[in-house]
């Protein structure tokens, strides 16, 4: 696994689905699978100014979580690995 900033958020979320993967340390992690790469990114539940009282579902159209993909890309938390 590696983290990267050489990817376009639009390329990750366009026409894909984000699925809940796991929860750990006040973060929930979602996975987006594209043709060649798989992306794993967190949503920080401890940041109440950001998430408030939002209810997070197990699956979304990835574009609906684009803000969190973008945040994780900028912070270096986006995990990228080849799709098998």
N, C-alpha and C positions, 0 to 999 in steps of 0.2 A: 504494500500500500504506500501511497505517496500523497502529499498535498501539493496543490499547484495553483497558480494564479494565471496560467496561460490558457484560459478557457472562457468562452462567452456564456453568460448566464442565459441568454436567449436560446443558445444551442442546447443547453441542458433542459430547459423547461418546455420548449416547443413540442407539443404533441405527446408529452410523456406523463406518467403518473408517479406521484410520490407516495410511498407506502411506509407506514410506521415500522421501524426495525427494532428498537429497544429504548428503554429509559434508564438513565444513570446520572447520579450527582446533579439533580435538579435540571436535567436536560432530557429532551426527547429527541431521538434521532430518526430521520427519515432517509429512505433510499430511493434513488431514481436510477432506473436502468435504461441506457440508450443502446444503440447497436454495438458500439465498440467500447463504451466505458460505463462503469457503475459509480454513482456519486452518493456519498453519505454525508449528511449535514445535520447540525444540532439546532434545536429551538430551545433557548434558555428560559425555562419557566420561572426562574428566580427574578427575572427582569420584569416586574409588574408594570412598569411604565410602558413596556413594549407589548406584553401579552395580555395584561389586564385580567379579565375573567373569561377569556376566550376558551371555548371548548375545542380541543383538537381531536379530529377524527383519525381513523386508522388509514384512510386513503383519500387523496385529493388529486385533482388535476394539478400537475406540478406548477403550473403558472400561478396558482393560488398561493403557493408558498415561495414565490420568487424573491420576496423581500428577505427571507431567511437564507436562501441559497446565496443571494448577493452579500449578505452580512458575513456568512461563513467563508465566502471567497475572499472578501477583503481582510478578514481576521486570520486567515490561514487555517481555519477549522474544517474546510471542505476536504474530504478524503476522496481520492480518485483511484480506482483500480480497474483493470481490464474486465470487460464483461465476458463471462465464460459461455 
